[in-house]
Amino acid sequence: MSQFATEAAAPAPAATAADDVRKARIESFKPLVLDALLPTALYYLLNKGFGMGALGALAWSSVVPAGRTAWGLVRQRRVNGLAALILTANVVGLLLGLTSGDARFMLAKDSGITAAVGVAVLVSVCAGRPLMTAALQPWVTKANAGRLAAWERLSTGHRQFARLERRFSVMWGGALFAEAVLRVVGAYTLSVDTMVWAGGVIATAIFALTIFVSGALVIGPMEKMVGAELREPARTGTPAG
C-alpha cells in the first residue's frame, strides 16, 4: 500500500469515533421522544382527533413507553435493572389506572412510576450499585475500548471517580423524584387536557437542567480523568520519555 493511501485512510478511525459519539448521544434523547413526546401526541390524536374519552386515550398512550421498555429487554436479551423497574411500574400503573376509571389518577400514576424509579436510583447508590451508571458510562467512554478499560480501572481504584459516579445517580434520582411531585400536584390542580402537555414541559425542563448540571459537575470531570488515565504511561504500558 502506498504512503498516500495510508495517509488518506488515517482519518477514518477518528471519523468513526466521532460518528459513534454522535450516535450514542442521539440515542440518549430517544427516551424523551418515545416516552414523553410520542405519548402526548398520541393522546391528542385519539382524544381530539378520534373522539376517544380522556381515560381511554391516556391508557393507549401509556402503552407506548411500556411496550418500548419491554422490547428493549427482549432485544438486549438481558435484564437491565432500571429498564425492568420502569416496565414493571408502567404495567402496574396502567392496570391501576384502568381499574380506577379516573383520568386524573391515570396522569398521577405516571408520577408514581417516576417517583419509584427515583427512589430506586437513590437506594441503589446506598447499596453501592448506582443504577444510572448504565446511562453515564456511554457518555464518558464514547464507545471506545480504551476509554472503557480506563473507566473500569478508575471505577474500582479511584475514590474521586467512584464518588462522581455515585453523584450522577444521586442527581438523577433527586430530579426524578422532584419531577414526580410536580406532576402529581399538576394532575390534581390543572385540567386533564392541560396537564397532558404540561407534564411534558415539566419533565423536559427538569431533565434538561439535570443534563446541564450533571454534565458540568460529573461528566466533564470524569471525561478528563479517563483521558488522563489513558495518557498515564504506567497504565498504558507506553515508555515514559
SVG drawing of the C-alpha trace seen along z (x, -y; Angstrom):
<svg xmlns="http://www.w3.org/2000/svg" viewBox="-66 -24 79 37">
<polyline fill="none" stroke="black" stroke-width="0.4" points="0.0,0.0 1.4,-3.4 2.2,-6.1 -0.6,-8.3 -3.2,-5.6 -2.1,-5.0 -2.3,-8.7 -5.7,-9.0 -7.1,-6.2 -5.7,-7.5 -8.5,-9.9 -11.1,-7.1 -10.8,-5.9 -11.3,-9.5 -14.3,-9.9 -15.7,-6.6 -15.2,-7.5 -16.9,-10.9 -19.8,-9.1 -20.0,-6.7 -20.1,-9.5 -22.8,-11.3 -24.8,-8.2 -24.6,-7.5 -25.7,-11.0 -28.6,-10.9 -29.6,-7.6 -29.7,-9.2 -32.5,-11.5 -34.7,-8.7 -36.4,-8.2 -37.6,-11.8 -39.2,-11.4 -40.6,-8.0 -41.7,-8.2 -42.9,-11.9 -43.5,-13.5 -45.0,-10.5 -47.5,-9.5 -48.6,-13.2 -49.1,-13.4 -51.0,-10.0 -53.3,-11.2 -54.3,-14.3 -54.8,-12.3 -57.1,-9.8 -58.9,-12.3 -59.3,-15.3 -58.9,-13.6 -60.9,-10.4 -63.2,-11.5 -61.9,-8.9 -62.5,-9.6 -59.7,-11.0 -59.2,-7.8 -59.1,-5.6 -56.7,-8.0 -54.4,-8.1 -54.5,-4.3 -53.5,-3.7 -50.8,-6.4 -49.3,-4.7 -48.8,-1.5 -46.1,-3.2 -43.4,-3.6 -44.3,-0.3 -44.0,1.6 -40.8,-0.2 -39.2,0.9 -40.4,4.5 -38.9,4.5 -35.6,3.2 -35.5,6.1 -36.2,8.7 -33.8,7.1 -30.9,7.0 -31.6,10.5 -30.5,9.5 -32.2,8.0 -31.3,4.3 -32.4,3.3 -33.5,-0.1 -35.4,1.0 -37.1,3.8 -38.2,1.4 -39.7,-1.1 -41.5,1.7 -43.0,3.1 -44.1,-0.3 -45.6,-1.1 -47.6,2.1 -48.8,1.9 -49.7,-1.8 -51.6,-1.1 -53.7,1.6 -54.4,-0.5 -55.4,-3.4 -57.8,-1.3 -59.5,0.2 -59.8,-3.1 -61.6,-4.7 -60.2,-8.1 -58.3,-10.2 -56.6,-12.3 -55.3,-9.1 -54.0,-8.0 -52.0,-11.2 -50.8,-10.9 -49.7,-7.2 -47.0,-8.4 -45.6,-10.4 -45.8,-7.3 -43.7,-5.5 -41.1,-8.3 -41.0,-8.6 -40.5,-4.8 -37.6,-4.9 -36.1,-8.0 -36.3,-6.3 -34.8,-3.1 -31.9,-5.1 -31.2,-6.7 -31.4,-3.4 -29.0,-1.8 -26.4,-4.4 -26.7,-3.5 -26.3,0.2 -23.1,-0.6 -24.6,0.2 -25.7,-3.1 -28.4,-2.4 -27.6,-5.4 -24.1,-4.2 -25.7,-2.4 -26.6,-5.8 -23.5,-7.6 -20.8,-5.2 -21.6,-5.6 -21.2,-9.4 -17.8,-9.2 -16.3,-6.2 -17.6,-7.4 -17.9,-3.8 -14.1,-3.5 -12.5,-0.3 -9.5,-2.1 -11.7,-4.6 -13.9,-1.7 -10.9,0.1 -9.8,-3.2 -13.3,-3.6 -13.1,-0.1 -9.8,-0.8 -10.9,-4.2 -14.2,-2.9 -12.6,-0.3 -9.4,-2.1 -10.1,-5.8 -12.2,-7.2 -13.0,-10.6 -14.1,-8.8 -16.4,-6.5 -17.7,-9.4 -18.6,-11.2 -20.3,-8.0 -22.5,-8.0 -23.2,-11.7 -24.6,-11.3 -27.2,-8.8 -28.0,-11.0 -28.6,-14.0 -30.9,-12.0 -32.7,-10.2 -33.5,-13.5 -34.5,-15.0 -36.9,-12.1 -38.5,-12.4 -38.9,-16.2 -40.5,-15.9 -42.9,-13.3 -44.0,-15.6 -44.7,-18.5 -46.6,-16.2 -48.9,-14.9 -49.7,-18.5 -50.5,-19.4 -52.6,-16.3 -55.0,-17.3 -54.9,-21.1 -54.9,-21.5 -57.4,-20.2 -56.6,-16.8 -56.0,-18.3 -53.7,-21.0 -51.7,-18.5 -51.1,-16.1 -48.8,-18.7 -47.8,-20.5 -46.4,-17.2 -44.1,-17.0 -43.0,-20.6 -42.2,-19.9 -40.3,-16.8 -38.3,-18.4 -37.4,-21.4 -36.2,-19.4 -34.3,-16.8 -32.7,-19.5 -31.5,-21.3 -30.2,-18.0 -28.4,-17.1 -26.7,-20.5 -25.7,-20.4 -24.6,-16.8 -22.6,-17.5 -20.7,-20.2 -20.3,-18.6 -19.9,-14.9 -19.5,-14.0 -16.9,-16.7 -14.6,-15.9 -15.0,-12.1 -14.0,-12.6 -10.9,-14.4 -10.0,-11.7 -10.5,-9.0 -8.3,-11.0 -5.6,-11.4 -5.8,-7.7 -5.2,-6.9 -2.2,-9.1 -0.6,-7.6 2.5,-5.6 2.2,-3.2 -1.3,-2.3 -0.9,-2.2 2.4,-0.5 4.0,-3.3 7.6,-4.1 7.9,-7.4 10.1,-9.7"/>
</svg>
